[in-house]
Amino acid sequence: MRPLLLIYSHYKKDYALKSSRFLRLFEDFVSESSGSIMEFAPRISPHDIQAARFRVGYTERDKASGLTEIGLFLDRISLCRDIRLNRAILDQVVHKDFDLQKAGRLGIGIDFREDTHASKVKFYFAVKDYPEKTEQILAIHPPPDNIEGYPINNLFGINMYLDGRTDTEIYPSLTPEDFKDSELMADLGLMDVPRELLSQCKALFISFRKNKKRVLHFYPFDPTKFLAFIGNQQLKGIYVKALITHFMVNRLIRLEPLRVVISFTEDEMLLKHIQNVNFSLYHQFSPGSGDKGS
C-alpha cells in the first residue's frame, strides 16, 4: 500500500469515517499521489471530536509533479454531478506563468461536512522572494484591519467550496524573535497571548475569519509539553492515538518525527479552559525511502 494511503487508512478506521463520493475521490487521489506529507486534522469541542480535514502535501522535491496531480484531482471533482467547483481564483493565481522555482511547499486538502455542498477543497502554497505573487493575493483577499502591520511570510490558501464559492486565506506568521518585540506584539494586539504558550513555540501563524475574529495557530517545539500546559484531555488522547499510528507506519516506512499545529480563536484563548480546538497532525516521509524491509 502507498505510504500516504496507509496513513489515511489508519485514520479512516480509527474515526469510523463514512464513505462518500467526495471521500472516494480523495482516496483515489491519495492512492496515486507522489506527495510526502499527510495531514489529518480533527475538530475538538466539549461534546465530540469530528474528523474535519485531510491534506496531501508536497515538498521542494515533489512540488512539480504535485501541481500536475492537484490539477487532475480538481478536474475529477469538477466532473461530478451537483458539484460546482469554482477555480477562478486558483487559475488567476497559479497560471501558466506561475514561477514554481519561487514556490515552497504546496498541497491540497479536503474539509468535509455532513452536507457535501458545505465541504471544500483547499489549495495551499508558500512562496519565497515572490513579492508580485504576495501582492496579488493581498489584492484579492478582503483586507483585515491593519494587515499592513503583519509580517506576511508568504503562506496562502485558496478555498473552493463544492457549492461554487471561492475565497483566499493569508497566514501571517511570527517567530520567537518577534515574540520578544513588545512594540510589534502590542501593535498586533497580541499582548494577551500567554508568554508560557509562546515560549514553547517555534512559530505562531494567524488567520482571519469572515467575522474578523483571528485564529491563532501554534507550532510547538514539544507537543507533549504544550498539550500539558493547555490541559485538554481530548487533545492528549488524540495525540497518543496519532503517535501509535505514526509508530506503526514507521515500522514499514521511514517517517520524520510527528509534527502538530494547535489552532483556536482568540476568544477561546481568553477562557479558563480551552475546549474548541483544531488539531493538525503531520506525518512526513522522504520520497523514495521505500519500505524498511526492502
N, C-alpha and C positions, 0 to 999 in steps of 0.2 A: 504494500500500500504506500502511496506517495506520502512523504512526511507531513505536509500540511493537512492532508485528508485524515491522516492518523490522529493528529491533534484535534481536529474538528470533530471527528467521530467520538472521541472521549467525552468532549463537552456535550455533544448532542445526546449521548446516552445518560450522562450524569444529570442533565437538566431536563430530560424527558421531552425534548423538543418535538412538536408535532410537525409532520412533513407537510409541505405546501408547495405550490407551483414555484413561488418565489424562492423558497429554500432549496428546492431541487435544482433550479438554475444555478444557484450559488455553489451547490455541491458539485455539479458538473464542472464549473469553473475551477474550483479548488483542486479537483482530481487531475486537471490538466495544467495547472499553473506552475510556472518556474520560479515563483516568489519564494522568499526565505523567511518570512515573518507571518505568524498567525496571531491575531489579537482576538481575544474574547472579552467582552465587557458586559457583565451583568449589572442590572439596576437594583439597588437595595432600598427598601423602605421599611418602616416598622412592622408592616403586615406581611410582606412577601419579598421574594427575590425573583426577578424576571430576567431571563436571558434576553439581552437587548441588542447586542451588536457582535458581528464578526467582521474582521477585516483581513485582507491579504496585503502584505507589504513587500516592497521591492527596494533593494539597496542600490548603491552605486554600480555594483557588478551586474545586476539583472534588470535595471530600470528600462533599458531599450526594449527588451522582449516584453517587459511588464506593460509598457504603454500600448503595445500591439495587442496583448492579451486582454487588457482592460477594454479596449475598443471593441473587440469581438464579443466580450461579455455584455457590454451595453447594447450591441446590435441584437443579441439574442433576447434581451429583456424587451427591447423596442418592438419585437415581432409578436409579443404576447397580446392576446385579445384583452380588452378592457384595461390595459395599462398604457398610460400616456407619460412617456419619459421625455422631458424637455432638456435637450443638450445644448441649448443656445449659449449659455454662459460658458460651459465647458469648451465648446467649439470656438468661442471667442478668445478664450484664454490659452487653450492648448491647441493651436492651429498648426498649419504646415510649417510655419516659420519658427515654431517654438524651439528654443535652443536647449536641447536635452543636456548638453555639457554644463549648463548653468543650473541644472536641477539636481537636487539631492535625492533623498528618499521620496518615494511616491507609493500610492496604493489605492485600493478600492475596497469598500465595505458595504454591508447591508445593515440597516437599522430596521428591525421589523416589529410590527404591532399586530394585534388580533385582526384589525381591519387592514387588509393588504394595501389599500389606497392611502393609508396614513403612514405606510412604511416608506423608506427612502434608500437610495443608493448614494454613497458619499465617495467622491474622489478627493484625495488629499495629496499635497505635494509641498516640498520645501525647495527654495531657490537660494542661490548664493551669488553675490555680485551680479544681480539681475535687476537693477533699480527700475527699469522700464516695466518689468512684469509686476513688481511690487506696486508701482504707481497705478497700473491698470486695475489690479484687484481693489485697491483703495478707492478708485474712482467708481467701481461697480457696487461696492459694499456700502449700504446705508451707514454713514459715519456715526459711531458712538461719540458721546461727549468727550472732548479733549483727546481724540485719537492721536493728534499730533504729538502729545506728550509721552506716548507709549514707545518703548523700544520695539520696533517692528522687525522681528528676526526671521521673517520670511517663511512662516508655515501657514498654509492656507487650505481651506476646504471648499468644495463645491457640492451642494446638496441638490439631488434630483429626486423629488418625491414621485411616487407612482401615480399621482393624480394630476401631474403636469406642472406642479410648482417647482421653482428652482431658485436658489439663492446662494450666497457665499458666506464663508466664515473666515475670520482672521484670528490669529493666535499670537498676540504679543507675548514676549517671554522675558523673564528676569533671571539673573544669575546670582550666586551668593555675593558677588561683588556689589550688585545692585541692591541687595537686601541691606547692605551697610550704608547706603546712600540715603540718609534720612530725608533730605530735601526731595529726592525723586519719589521715595515712598509716600511722603506727605502729599506731593503734587498729584499722585495717582490714587490717593485715598486708601492706601493700603496699610496705614499705621495700626489698624485693628487686627491685622493678621498676627496671631501669636508668634513671638520670637522662637518659641520651642518648636513650632512646626517648620518655620523657615530654616532654622539651624540644621534640620535633618534632611534638607532638600538640595539637590544639585541644580534644580530649575523649578520655576513657577510659571506656568503658561496661563493666559487669561483668554476667555472667550465671552461673547456678548449675546444675550438672549434678546428677542424682539421686544420684551417688556423693559429693556435696558438693564436688567439685572446681570451682574457679572458672575461667571462661573470660574472658580479657581481650580487649576489642575496641578497637583503636587507630584513631583518626580523625586521620590525619596532615595537616599543612599542605601538605607537599610529598611526594607519594608516591614520587617518584624518589629523593630523599634517604633517606627512611625505608627503602625496599627495599634501597638500597645498604648501609645500616647492618646490616640483617638478613643480607644476603649469600646469600639463597636464589635460585639461578639459575632455578628453575622459576617462582617468583613474578615475577621480572623478565620472563621470556618471556611469561607470561600478560598482564602489564601492557602490554607492547609490542603484543600482538595486540589488546587492548582499545582501545588508543589508535588503532590502524588502523581498527577498526570505528567508533569514535567519529568519526574524521575523515571516513570515507566517508559516514556517515549525516548528519553535519553539513553536508555539501555540498548535501544536499536539505532538511534540517530543521534549524533553528537550535537548537543544544543548549547547555546550561550546561557549564562545564568538568567533565570526568570526575572523579567522587569515588570514593574507595575506603575500605574498612574492612578491617583485617588482624586476624584473630582466632586466638588459640591459648590453650591451657591454661597455668596457672602452671608445671606440671611441665615443659612444653615450653620455657618461657622460661628455666628454670634450666639447660637443656642448652647445650652449647657451640655447637651448630648447630641452628637452628630449622627443623624439617623437616615437621611436621604442622600445616597451616595451613588455615583457611577464608578465602577472599579474595573480598570482596564488591565488585562494580563497579557504580556507579550512573550511569545515563545519564538526564538530565532535560531536557525541553524545556518551553517555555511553551505552555500550551494555546491553540490558535488561532493559533500562529505560522505554521503552513502551510508549504508548500514555498517555498524561496528564489526559485524561478523564477516563482512565481505572482504 
